[in-house]
């Protein structure tokens, strides 16, 4: 990103955080979701999103993805940004109250956290993943996560400050005092909860998996942390409900006894099941599968063996 582009983005996010809080909720939500749907319909919507959704719904070609699904996906993505801008003004209790979680899922979570070995929530980019952290904080649990470093630095600082204002503990993925893995492991050994977005690998060391029948790579971190600390690894999914609320699904703990590769594939399978059930809320607008990777990314992967 150029310096000018970074400056414009920085101003845009600052304006968003300041302005959305002043709007009546109904107006702001309608405006954001309407704009998102418009983007989803214009010229067929984002083409990479179409390619990704084609895998999810089993379409032979991206052009076979229903236009309304693309519009719904962009409406959902816009809703994520609206809620991200508005969350600091909602209040923790009000935000948490808008999240539904079934009694069985709560019991599954409480049973694992009661063991005192820590707990890893692994999530895809679905719905508003920050709501999982809001729900945890509201229940009185300590919670840590990792943030991808953005450019410009001021934009990254805004996102960190925003999430810290919600009670999250944030470790930068890169550029911190030490790599986040060791610090996350310490938090798990103390019995805390760690939340990790886990279906898109941002490093050169991802684990090869099959995802919707095609090869890609997913982060090794969730499985490695579970194996090294004894913490439970639980696939979690967040999706939007039509009445303005949302829901969190807490899956069964992944068996990590077979090693990192097997555990990561099991995590990928759980993600696929939930994404297929709620495709419009999966906000994956970037290339994910190997067949969509750029030549530069392939070269980076190959250079690491």
Secondary structure as UniProt FT lines:
FT   HELIX           3..20
FT   TURN            21..22
FT   HELIX           25..41
FT   HELIX           42..44
FT   HELIX           47..57
FT   HELIX           62..64
FT   HELIX           67..90
FT   HELIX           92..97
FT   STRAND          99..100
FT   HELIX           103..113
FT   TURN            114..115
FT   STRAND          119..123
FT   HELIX           130..138
FT   TURN            139..140
FT   STRAND          143..147
FT   HELIX           153..165
FT   TURN            166..167
FT   STRAND          169..172
FT   HELIX           180..189
FT   TURN            190..191
FT   STRAND          193..197
FT   STRAND          207..211
FT   TURN            212..213
FT   STRAND          214..218
FT   HELIX           221..229
FT   STRAND          232..240
FT   TURN            242..243
FT   STRAND          246..253
FT   TURN            257..258
FT   HELIX           260..277
FT   HELIX           279..281
FT   HELIX           290..292
FT   HELIX           295..303
//
